[in-house]
Amino acid sequence: MIVLYIKRHLEEALEISAMSGAFFETFVVSEIIKSFYNAGKQPPIYYYRDSEQKEIDLIIEQNEVLYPIEIKKTANPSQKATNNFSVLEKTGLKIGTGNVICLVNDIIPADRKNFYVPVSLI
């Protein structure tokens, strides 16, 4: 009984915490890493941040194609969530479909090349 009480209050504290977005991002990245290891593969993942503070939360590289991923703890991500994906053009590698992993219920097109993806699918 006491364990359920503590668990419920811990979940509430994490939800309203100033760090809740960081916890959400860590959860998503760790689930993606686990999925690669469970498939017997080394995760080909990267993080990007430049001197202009442009950031991409996660980049998955497969067959010389970069797949950018932004992680947002919201059910209503802004159109700006994919803006930094364009920095990958300077790599000379092909840029695949980008994703914003968030709290939406269904896969929704963000634009012609990127999608909002429910966290429940990872």
N, CA and C of each residue as an Amber inpcrd file, in Angstrom:
protein
   366
   0.8230000  -1.1920000   0.0000000   0.0000000   0.0000000   0.0000000
   0.8680000   1.2580000   0.0000000   1.8670000   1.2770000   0.8830000
   2.7500000   2.4340000   0.9540000   3.5420000   2.6080000  -0.3340000
   3.9120000   1.4860000  -0.9790000   4.6650000   1.5540000  -2.2380000
   3.8210000   2.2130000  -3.3220000   2.5510000   1.8670000  -3.4050000
   1.6630000   2.4870000  -4.3940000   1.5150000   3.9800000  -4.1430000
   1.4370000   4.3720000  -2.8790000   1.3300000   5.7860000  -2.5220000
   2.5720000   6.5470000  -2.9780000   3.7480000   5.9830000  -2.6900000
   5.0080000   6.6280000  -3.0780000   5.1260000   6.6850000  -4.5940000
   4.7990000   5.5930000  -5.2650000   4.8890000   5.5540000  -6.7240000
   3.9870000   6.6120000  -7.3570000   2.7500000   6.7170000  -6.8870000
   1.8110000   7.6850000  -7.4550000   2.3230000   9.1180000  -7.2620000
   2.8480000   9.4210000  -6.0830000   3.3370000  10.7750000  -5.8260000
   4.6410000  11.0580000  -6.5670000   5.4620000  10.0440000  -6.7740000
   6.6720000  10.2130000  -7.5640000   6.3130000  10.5180000  -9.0140000
   5.3420000   9.7980000  -9.5640000   4.8910000  10.0550000 -10.9370000
   4.3650000  11.4830000 -11.0730000   3.5840000  11.9390000 -10.1040000
   3.0480000  13.3020000 -10.1360000   4.1710000  14.3260000 -10.0470000
   5.1470000  14.0740000  -9.1820000   6.2700000  14.9970000  -9.0280000
   7.0760000  15.0900000 -10.3200000   7.3040000  13.9510000 -10.9730000
   8.0390000  13.9680000 -12.2400000   7.2680000  14.7080000 -13.3170000
   5.9560000  14.5580000 -13.3310000   5.1210000  15.1930000 -14.3540000
   5.1730000  16.7170000 -14.2650000   5.1930000  17.2760000 -13.0760000
   5.1490000  18.7310000 -12.9280000   6.5180000  19.3560000 -12.6800000
   7.5260000  18.5330000 -12.5760000   8.8800000  19.0080000 -12.3120000
   9.4040000  19.8640000 -13.4540000  10.2790000  20.7940000 -13.1190000
  10.9470000  21.6010000 -14.1430000  11.8330000  20.7210000 -15.0220000
  12.1820000  19.5540000 -14.5420000  13.0380000  18.6250000 -15.2770000
  12.2450000  17.5610000 -16.0360000  10.9360000  17.6750000 -16.0740000
  10.1280000  16.6140000 -16.6830000  10.4610000  16.4100000 -18.1620000
  10.7650000  17.4780000 -18.8800000  11.1470000  17.3490000 -20.2860000
  12.4470000  16.5780000 -20.4430000  13.3970000  16.8320000 -19.5660000
  14.6780000  16.1200000 -19.6150000  14.4930000  14.6390000 -19.2760000
  13.6400000  14.3510000 -18.2950000  13.3550000  12.9460000 -17.9610000
  12.6880000  12.2460000 -19.1360000  11.7660000  12.9360000 -19.7980000
  11.0670000  12.3660000 -20.9510000  12.0750000  12.0700000 -22.0690000
  12.9470000  13.0220000 -22.3330000  13.9590000  12.8420000 -23.3770000
  14.8750000  11.6590000 -23.0540000  15.3100000  11.5500000 -21.8100000
  16.1630000  10.4370000 -21.3990000  15.4400000   9.1080000 -21.5680000
  14.1600000   9.0700000 -21.2150000  13.3730000   7.8510000 -21.3790000
  13.3300000   7.4380000 -22.8450000  13.0280000   8.3800000 -23.7410000
  12.9160000   8.0690000 -25.1700000  14.2480000   7.5620000 -25.7190000
  15.3250000   8.2600000 -25.4190000  16.6370000   7.8480000 -25.9210000
  17.0030000   6.4630000 -25.3900000  16.7480000   6.2190000 -24.1140000
  17.1000000   4.9080000 -23.5600000  16.2610000   3.7920000 -24.1870000
  15.0030000   4.0440000 -24.5000000  14.1710000   3.0330000 -25.1500000
  14.6710000   2.7360000 -26.5660000  15.1180000   3.7560000 -27.2710000
  15.6580000   3.5460000 -28.6170000  16.9670000   2.7570000 -28.5450000
  17.8120000   3.1050000 -27.6040000  19.0640000   2.3610000 -27.4310000
  18.7700000   0.9010000 -27.0960000  17.8400000   0.6670000 -26.1930000
  17.4850000  -0.7110000 -25.8190000  16.9530000  -1.4960000 -27.0090000
  16.1980000  -0.8340000 -27.8790000  15.6500000  -1.5570000 -29.0340000
  16.7540000  -2.0330000 -29.9660000  17.8190000  -1.2460000 -30.1180000
  18.9550000  -1.6900000 -30.9380000  19.6620000  -2.8650000 -30.2680000
  19.9450000  -2.7430000 -28.9790000  20.6290000  -3.8300000 -28.2810000
  19.7960000  -5.1050000 -28.2760000  18.4870000  -4.9780000 -28.1220000
  17.6200000  -6.1570000 -28.1390000  17.6220000  -6.8380000 -29.4990000
  17.9180000  -6.0790000 -30.5630000  18.0220000  -6.6580000 -31.9050000
  19.4430000  -7.1340000 -32.1970000  20.3240000  -7.0570000 -31.1950000
  21.7040000  -7.5130000 -31.3670000  22.5670000  -6.5450000 -32.1510000
  22.1870000  -5.2690000 -32.1660000  22.9310000  -4.2620000 -32.9440000
  23.4900000  -3.1830000 -32.0360000  24.6250000  -2.6480000 -32.4430000
  25.2010000  -1.4810000 -31.7850000  24.3880000  -0.2580000 -32.2170000
  23.8790000   0.5610000 -31.2900000  23.0670000   1.7100000 -31.7050000
  23.8940000   2.7710000 -32.4430000  23.5590000   3.0510000 -33.7000000
  24.2910000   4.0630000 -34.4740000  23.6850000   5.4500000 -34.2440000
  23.7970000   5.9420000 -33.0190000  23.1110000   7.1820000 -32.6750000
  24.0970000   8.2870000 -32.3070000  23.6570000   9.5030000 -32.5780000
  24.4650000  10.6960000 -32.3270000  23.5650000  11.8070000 -31.8130000
  24.2240000  12.8030000 -31.2650000  23.5760000  14.0220000 -30.7730000
  24.2650000  15.1740000 -31.4740000  23.5230000  16.2350000 -31.7840000
  24.1350000  17.3680000 -32.4740000  23.8460000  18.6580000 -31.7220000
  24.8990000  19.4410000 -31.5270000  24.7610000  20.8030000 -31.0000000
  25.9460000  21.5980000 -31.5080000  25.6720000  22.7710000 -32.0850000
  26.7630000  23.5720000 -32.6260000  26.9740000  24.8470000 -31.8170000
  27.9030000  25.6670000 -32.2720000  28.2530000  26.8930000 -31.5430000
  27.1330000  27.9280000 -31.5610000  26.1740000  27.7550000 -32.4490000
  25.0150000  28.6570000 -32.5110000  23.8420000  28.1160000 -31.7020000
  24.1030000  27.0960000 -30.8780000  23.1160000  26.4630000 -30.0070000
  22.0130000  25.7210000 -30.7540000  22.2640000  25.4100000 -32.0270000
  21.3170000  24.5650000 -32.7580000  21.5440000  23.1320000 -32.2890000
  20.4400000  22.4390000 -32.0390000  20.5270000  21.1280000 -31.4190000
  19.5590000  20.1490000 -32.0780000  19.9990000  18.9120000 -32.2040000
  19.1310000  17.8120000 -32.6230000  19.2990000  16.7490000 -31.5470000
  18.1940000  16.3600000 -30.9410000  18.2450000  15.4610000 -29.7910000
  18.8630000  14.1070000 -30.1140000  18.5680000  13.5890000 -31.2960000
  19.0570000  12.2620000 -31.6440000  19.1600000  12.1560000 -33.1610000
  20.2400000  11.5560000 -33.6230000  20.4130000  11.2770000 -35.0470000
  20.7570000   9.8010000 -35.1560000  19.9770000   9.0860000 -35.9340000
  20.2620000   7.6800000 -36.1870000  20.8490000   7.5860000 -37.5850000
  22.0310000   6.9640000 -37.6920000  22.6940000   6.8350000 -38.9860000
  22.6130000   5.3750000 -39.4230000  22.0490000   5.1630000 -40.6030000
  21.9870000   3.8230000 -41.1740000  22.2320000   3.9150000 -42.6680000
  23.1900000   3.1310000 -43.1450000  23.5270000   3.0780000 -44.5710000
  23.8050000   4.4630000 -45.1610000  24.5670000   5.2530000 -44.4180000
  24.9510000   6.6060000 -44.8190000  23.7600000   7.5380000 -45.0120000
  22.6770000   7.2650000 -44.3040000  21.5030000   8.1370000 -44.2720000
  21.3140000   8.5690000 -42.8210000  21.1030000   9.8810000 -42.6190000
  20.8800000  10.4190000 -41.2800000  19.3880000  10.6280000 -41.0500000
  18.8990000  10.1170000 -39.9230000  17.4980000  10.2600000 -39.5590000
  17.4280000  11.1120000 -38.2820000  17.0520000  12.3860000 -38.4080000
  17.0110000  13.2560000 -37.2320000  15.7430000  13.0380000 -36.4070000
  15.9140000  13.1450000 -35.0900000  14.7970000  12.9690000 -34.1700000
  14.8290000  14.0830000 -33.1330000  13.7180000  14.7390000 -32.9660000
  13.5300000  15.7230000 -31.9010000  12.5780000  15.0850000 -30.9000000
  12.7580000  15.3680000 -29.6240000  11.9280000  14.7800000 -28.5770000
  11.2760000  15.9120000 -27.7930000   9.9550000  15.9070000 -27.7540000
   9.2060000  16.9670000 -27.0820000   8.1410000  16.3630000 -26.1790000
   8.0870000  16.8140000 -24.9460000   7.0650000  16.3290000 -24.0210000
   5.8240000  17.2210000 -24.1500000   5.1540000  17.0650000 -25.2760000
   3.9360000  17.8250000 -25.5350000   3.0640000  17.0430000 -26.5080000
   1.7760000  17.2740000 -26.4350000   0.8550000  16.6670000 -27.3960000
   0.5850000  17.6180000 -28.5510000   1.1630000  18.8110000 -28.4720000
   0.9420000  19.8270000 -29.4970000   2.2770000  20.4790000 -29.8740000
   3.1820000  19.7320000 -30.5260000   4.4960000  20.2980000 -30.8640000
   4.3730000  21.4080000 -31.9050000   5.2520000  22.3700000 -31.7990000
   5.2240000  23.4800000 -32.7490000   5.8890000  23.0760000 -34.0640000
   5.5890000  23.8200000 -35.0890000   6.1750000  23.5770000 -36.4100000
   7.6910000  23.7680000 -36.3650000   8.1880000  24.5350000 -35.3980000
   9.6200000  24.7990000 -35.2750000  10.4140000  23.5870000 -34.7920000
   9.7370000  22.5370000 -34.3590000  10.4300000  21.3700000 -33.7930000
  11.4120000  20.7410000 -34.7670000  11.1740000  20.8850000 -36.0600000
  12.0580000  20.2730000 -37.0690000  13.0090000  21.2750000 -37.7180000
  13.0070000  22.5090000 -37.2850000  13.8270000  23.5470000 -37.9300000
  15.3110000  23.2080000 -37.9960000  15.8470000  22.6220000 -36.9450000
  17.2970000  22.3680000 -36.9100000  17.7330000  21.1800000 -37.7500000
  16.7960000  20.4120000 -38.2660000  17.1640000  19.2570000 -39.0870000
  17.9750000  19.6720000 -40.3180000  17.7630000  20.8890000 -40.7830000
  18.4520000  21.3570000 -41.9980000  19.9640000  21.4860000 -41.8120000
  20.4650000  21.5620000 -40.5720000  21.9110000  21.6750000 -40.3640000
  22.6400000  20.4240000 -40.8460000  21.9190000  19.3370000 -40.9870000
  22.5440000  18.0890000 -41.4330000  22.8860000  18.1100000 -42.9180000
  22.3460000  19.0580000 -43.6610000  22.6190000  19.1450000 -45.0950000
  24.0970000  19.3510000 -45.3750000  24.8130000  20.0040000 -44.4610000
  26.2400000  20.2700000 -44.6730000  27.1100000  19.0330000 -44.5050000
  26.5310000  17.9110000 -44.0560000  27.3150000  16.6830000 -43.8720000
  27.6330000  15.9930000 -45.1890000  26.8370000  16.2720000 -46.2210000
  27.0170000  15.5880000 -47.4940000  26.3360000  14.2330000 -47.5410000
  25.7850000  13.8030000 -46.4240000  25.0550000  12.5450000 -46.3870000
  23.5790000  12.8000000 -46.6890000  22.8980000  11.7590000 -47.0850000
  21.4760000  11.8640000 -47.3480000  20.7370000  12.0270000 -46.0160000
  19.7040000  12.8410000 -46.0180000  18.8930000  13.0350000 -44.8220000
  17.5730000  12.3150000 -45.0300000  17.3010000  11.3670000 -44.1670000
  16.0640000  10.5940000 -44.2570000  14.9180000  11.3060000 -43.5620000
  13.8420000  10.5950000 -43.4070000  12.6590000  11.1220000 -42.7450000
  12.9920000  11.5020000 -41.3100000  12.5580000  12.6850000 -40.9210000
  12.7550000  13.1460000 -39.5520000  11.5110000  12.8870000 -38.7230000
  11.7170000  12.7700000 -37.4380000  10.5970000  12.5120000 -36.5390000
  10.6810000  13.3830000 -35.3020000   9.5060000  13.7770000 -34.8270000
   9.3830000  14.4310000 -33.5390000   8.6210000  13.4460000 -32.6650000
   9.3100000  12.8470000 -31.7160000   8.6630000  11.9100000 -30.8120000
   8.0510000  12.7290000 -29.6850000   6.7400000  12.5630000 -29.5220000
   6.0220000  13.4050000 -28.5760000   4.7800000  12.6800000 -28.0590000
   3.8630000  13.4160000 -27.4700000   2.7000000  12.8290000 -26.8280000
   1.4450000  12.8420000 -27.7000000   1.6130000  12.8870000 -29.0120000
   0.4500000  12.7980000 -29.9010000  -0.0970000  11.3710000 -29.8510000
  -1.3390000  11.1950000 -30.3020000  -1.9740000   9.8710000 -30.2730000
  -1.7180000   9.0500000 -31.5270000  -1.4980000   9.7170000 -32.6490000
  -1.2980000   9.0490000 -33.9300000  -0.1200000   9.6760000 -34.6580000
   0.4160000   8.9670000 -35.6440000   1.4560000   9.5470000 -36.4890000
   0.8030000  10.6400000 -37.3380000   1.4060000  11.8260000 -37.3060000
   0.8480000  12.9840000 -38.0030000   1.9610000  13.6190000 -38.8270000
   1.7150000  13.9300000 -40.0970000   2.7470000  14.6270000 -40.8750000
   3.0170000  16.0200000 -40.2970000   4.2910000  16.3390000 -40.0900000
   4.6750000  17.6870000 -39.6550000   4.8450000  18.5810000 -40.8810000
   5.3970000  18.0040000 -41.9290000   5.5590000  18.6460000 -43.2270000
   5.7890000  17.5200000 -44.2320000   6.2990000  17.8370000 -45.4140000
   6.4040000  16.7850000 -46.4300000   7.5030000  15.7560000 -46.1580000
   8.3920000  16.0270000 -45.1840000   9.4950000  15.1020000 -44.9300000
   9.6060000  14.6280000 -43.4640000   8.7840000  15.1760000 -42.5930000
   8.9070000  14.8800000 -41.1640000   7.5510000  14.5260000 -40.5640000
   7.6100000  13.7650000 -39.4670000   6.3770000  13.3170000 -38.8230000
   6.4270000  13.5200000 -37.3170000   5.2430000  13.7290000 -36.7260000
   5.0730000  13.6690000 -35.2810000   4.7260000  12.2210000 -34.9660000
   5.4670000  11.6050000 -34.0520000   5.3170000  10.1800000 -33.7490000
   4.9840000  10.0110000 -32.2730000   3.9570000   9.1980000 -31.9740000
   3.6210000   8.9660000 -30.5590000   4.7260000   8.2200000 -29.8330000
   5.0130000   8.6400000 -28.6270000   6.0350000   7.9770000 -27.8170000
   5.6540000   6.5210000 -27.5820000   4.3980000   6.1990000 -27.6320000
   3.9500000   4.8230000 -27.4030000   4.4420000   3.8630000 -28.4850000
   4.9130000   4.3720000 -29.6180000   5.3860000   3.5080000 -30.7030000
   6.8600000   3.1300000 -30.5780000   7.5640000   3.7220000 -29.6580000
   8.9870000   3.3760000 -29.5460000   9.1930000   2.1600000 -28.6720000
